[in-house]
Amino acid sequence: MEVVEVGRGLDALFQPRSIAIFGASEDVTKIGGRPLQFLQKYGYRGAIYPINRKGGTVQSLPAYASVADLPEAPELAVMAVPPESVLEAVKDCARRGVRAAVILSSGFSEMGEAGSRLQAEIGQVARSSGMRVVGPNCLGSIGVAEKSIATFSVALESAFPTAGHVGIVSQSGNLGSYTMRLAVDRGIGISRLLTTGNECDVDIADGIASLATDPATSVILCCMETCRDAGKLVRALAMAREAGKPIIVLKVGVSDAGSEAAASHTGALAGSDAVFDVV
């Protein structure tokens, strides 16, 4: 049985030198408009490439019809396109040499069998190409010091987190975003935020491992609904322990109602609470 390298390749999420936004929109209330607005508003220093089939300009930046038209392969792609367009966009990114992608779009395993099949195909592209894929159906990621913003979270509309030493990884986008907002309100500095959503590729264990190896992170906050690979999770927790970084875990979906809610919004089956107690 193959041992998965936990946390591999996530630096492109948090420290990308260039970011492409698929489905980039002039409308800052849309999921394709907010990330573009936030990147410019909060001072991301890398190259920003809006991708929109109509071309022209989007939020004062030159837009491109496809990732193939860009002057370089972006290190990170943020996808805010309809679910039926995501698979081809992921394939285009893999062919172009994109290192990581964040799929904000919903309409996958949380919607039933057809969505699950589409999500599985996306995961297969990720594994065969080596490109890391976050989501789908997630709220994205933030590298705070780098101003690397791949999220449409409304929590950023009023303020951006102060750079600090607390890393947040959450399967639930709402919980992750709310935790970040609470930290901002209390003056607690954040290093990174990662929300994993349906986890077609990058999962909660990858997020923990990434924070365990991040020099800026001293404490890890984790909001967890389920575990898709117990062995991988144990290895990630061991990495954090060896790095001397405490992990605070909020395990949701303990009750029957909570399990049903988890399945409805990320397509996850909440694991037995007894298993998590053992881990």
C-alpha positions in Angstrom: 0.0 0.0 0.0 1.3 3.4 -1.0 2.2 5.8 1.8 1.0 9.3 0.9 3.4 12.1 1.6 1.5 14.3 3.9 1.5 18.0 3.4 3.4 17.9 0.1 3.4 20.9 -2.2 1.3 23.3 -0.2 3.8 26.2 -0.2 2.3 27.2 -3.6 -1.0 27.9 -1.7 0.5 30.3 0.8 3.6 31.7 -1.0 2.8 31.8 -4.7 4.6 34.2 -7.0 1.6 34.5 -9.3 -2.1 33.8 -9.0 -4.8 33.3 -11.7 -8.5 33.8 -11.0 -10.8 31.6 -13.1 -14.2 33.2 -13.5 -12.8 36.6 -12.5 -15.7 39.1 -12.2 -16.1 42.8 -12.0 -18.8 42.3 -9.4 -17.1 42.2 -6.0 -20.1 40.5 -4.4 -19.5 37.3 -6.5 -17.1 34.5 -5.6 -15.0 35.4 -8.7 -14.9 39.1 -7.8 -14.0 39.0 -4.1 -10.6 37.3 -4.3 -9.5 39.7 -7.0 -10.6 42.6 -5.0 -8.9 41.4 -1.8 -5.6 40.7 -3.6 -5.5 44.3 -4.8 -6.9 45.9 -1.7 -4.5 44.2 0.7 -1.4 44.5 -1.3 -0.4 41.1 -2.8 2.9 41.7 -4.5 2.9 38.9 -7.0 1.4 38.8 -10.5 -2.4 38.6 -10.7 -4.1 37.2 -13.8 -7.9 37.4 -14.2 -9.2 34.7 -16.5 -12.5 35.5 -18.2 -13.6 34.2 -21.6 -14.6 37.7 -22.6 -11.1 39.2 -22.2 -10.9 42.9 -21.8 -10.2 44.1 -18.3 -11.6 43.0 -14.9 -11.2 45.3 -11.9 -8.7 47.4 -13.9 -6.4 44.4 -14.7 -5.9 42.8 -18.2 -8.0 39.7 -18.5 -7.1 36.5 -20.4 -9.4 34.1 -22.1 -7.6 31.0 -20.8 -4.7 29.9 -18.7 -2.9 28.9 -22.0 -2.9 32.6 -22.9 -1.1 33.8 -19.8 2.6 35.0 -20.1 3.6 32.4 -17.5 2.3 29.4 -15.7 0.7 30.8 -12.5 1.8 29.0 -9.3 -1.7 29.2 -7.9 -5.1 29.0 -9.6 -8.3 30.1 -7.9 -11.5 28.6 -9.5 -14.8 30.4 -9.3 -16.5 28.9 -12.3 -19.7 26.7 -12.6 -19.1 23.0 -11.5 -19.5 21.7 -15.1 -16.5 23.9 -16.1 -14.2 23.0 -13.3 -12.8 19.7 -14.6 -11.6 21.1 -17.9 -10.1 24.1 -16.0 -8.2 21.7 -13.7 -6.9 19.8 -16.7 -5.8 23.0 -18.4 -4.0 24.0 -15.3 -2.2 20.6 -15.1 -1.1 20.9 -18.7 0.2 24.5 -18.1 2.2 23.4 -15.1 0.2 25.2 -12.3 1.4 24.0 -8.9 -1.8 24.3 -6.9 -5.5 25.1 -7.4 -8.2 26.2 -5.0 -11.8 25.2 -6.2 -14.3 27.6 -4.6 -17.2 26.3 -6.7 -19.8 24.0 -5.1 -22.0 21.3 -6.7 -19.9 18.2 -6.2 -20.1 15.3 -3.7 -22.4 17.3 -1.4 -25.0 17.2 -4.2 -25.1 13.4 -4.8 -23.7 10.7 -7.1 -23.2 12.7 -10.3 -21.3 15.4 -8.3 -19.2 12.7 -6.6 -18.1 11.2 -9.9 -17.1 14.6 -11.2 -15.2 15.3 -8.0 -13.4 11.9 -8.3 -12.2 12.8 -11.8 -10.8 16.1 -10.5 -9.0 14.2 -7.8 -7.5 11.8 -10.3 -6.2 14.7 -12.4 -4.5 16.1 -9.2 -2.9 12.8 -8.4 -1.7 12.0 -11.9 -0.3 15.5 -12.5 1.2 16.2 -9.0 -0.7 19.5 -8.8 -2.3 20.0 -5.4 -6.0 20.8 -5.4 -8.0 22.3 -2.5 -11.7 21.8 -2.4 -14.1 21.8 -4.2 -16.8 23.5 -2.2 -14.3 25.2 0.1 -13.8 28.8 1.3 -10.1 28.7 0.2 -6.9 29.8 1.8 -4.9 32.8 3.0 -1.1 33.2 3.6 -1.3 36.3 5.8 2.3 37.6 5.7 2.4 37.1 1.9 -1.1 38.5 1.4 -1.8 35.4 -0.7 -5.6 35.5 -0.7 -7.6 32.6 -2.4 -10.9 33.1 -0.6 -14.2 34.9 -1.0 -14.8 35.1 2.8 -16.8 38.2 3.8 -14.6 38.3 6.9 -12.0 40.1 4.8 -14.4 42.9 3.8 -13.8 44.9 7.0 -10.2 43.9 8.0 -7.3 41.7 7.1 -5.7 39.6 9.8 -2.5 40.7 11.5 0.4 38.3 10.8 1.2 36.1 13.7 1.8 32.6 14.9 -1.6 30.8 14.9 -2.4 28.6 11.9 -6.0 27.5 11.2 -7.1 24.5 9.2 -10.8 23.6 8.9 -12.9 21.3 6.8 -15.8 23.8 7.2 -15.3 27.1 5.5 -17.7 28.9 7.8 -16.0 27.6 11.0 -12.6 28.5 9.6 -13.6 31.9 8.6 -15.4 32.6 11.8 -12.4 31.5 13.9 -10.2 33.8 11.9 -12.6 36.7 12.5 -12.7 36.0 16.2 -8.9 36.1 16.2 -8.9 39.4 14.3 -11.3 40.9 16.8 -9.1 39.9 19.7 -5.8 41.0 18.2 -4.5 37.5 17.7 -2.1 37.2 14.8 -2.7 34.5 12.1 0.0 32.8 10.0 -2.2 30.8 7.6 -5.8 29.8 7.0 -6.8 26.7 5.0 -10.3 25.4 4.5 -10.4 22.0 2.7 -14.1 21.5 1.8 -14.8 18.3 0.0 -11.2 17.2 0.0 -10.8 15.7 -3.5 -7.0 15.9 -2.9 -5.7 18.1 -0.1 -7.2 17.0 3.2 -7.2 18.0 6.9 -4.0 16.0 7.5 -2.2 17.9 4.7 -3.2 21.1 6.3 -1.9 20.1 9.7 1.4 18.9 8.3 1.8 22.1 6.3 1.4 24.2 9.5 3.7 21.8 11.4 6.5 22.6 9.0 5.7 26.4 8.7 8.3 28.4 10.7 5.8 31.2 11.3 3.2 28.9 13.0 3.5 28.1 16.7 0.0 26.9 17.4 -2.5 25.0 15.2 -6.2 25.3 15.4 -8.2 22.6 13.7 -11.9 22.3 12.9 -12.6 18.7 11.9 -15.7 16.9 10.6 -14.3 13.6 9.4 -11.0 11.8 8.7 -10.6 10.2 5.2 -7.2 8.6 6.0 -6.5 7.8 9.6 -2.8 6.8 9.0 -2.1 10.0 7.2 -3.8 12.0 10.1 -1.6 10.2 12.6 1.5 11.1 10.7 0.5 14.7 10.5 -0.2 14.9 14.2 3.2 13.3 14.9 4.9 16.0 12.7 3.2 18.7 14.8 4.3 17.0 18.1 7.9 16.6 16.9 7.9 20.3 16.0 6.6 21.2 19.5 3.4 22.8 18.2 0.3 22.3 20.2 -2.9 21.4 18.3 -6.4 22.6 19.5 -9.0 20.4 17.7 -12.8 21.1 17.5 -14.4 17.9 16.4 -17.9 18.5 15.0 -20.5 16.0 13.8 -20.6 14.1 17.1 -24.4 13.9 17.3 -26.6 12.3 14.6 -27.8 15.8 13.6 -24.3 17.1 13.4 -23.2 14.1 11.2 -26.1 14.8 8.9 -25.2 18.5 8.6 -21.6 17.6 7.8 -22.6 15.3 5.0 -25.0 17.9 3.6 -22.4 20.7 3.2 -19.1 18.9 2.4 -20.3 15.5 1.4 -18.4 14.0 4.4 -19.5 11.2 6.7 -18.5 12.3 10.2 -16.3 9.6 11.7 -16.9 7.7 15.0 -16.1 10.0 17.9 -14.5 7.0 19.6 -12.0 6.7 16.8 -11.0 10.4 17.3 -10.7 9.8 21.0 -8.2 7.0 20.4 -6.1 9.1 18.0 
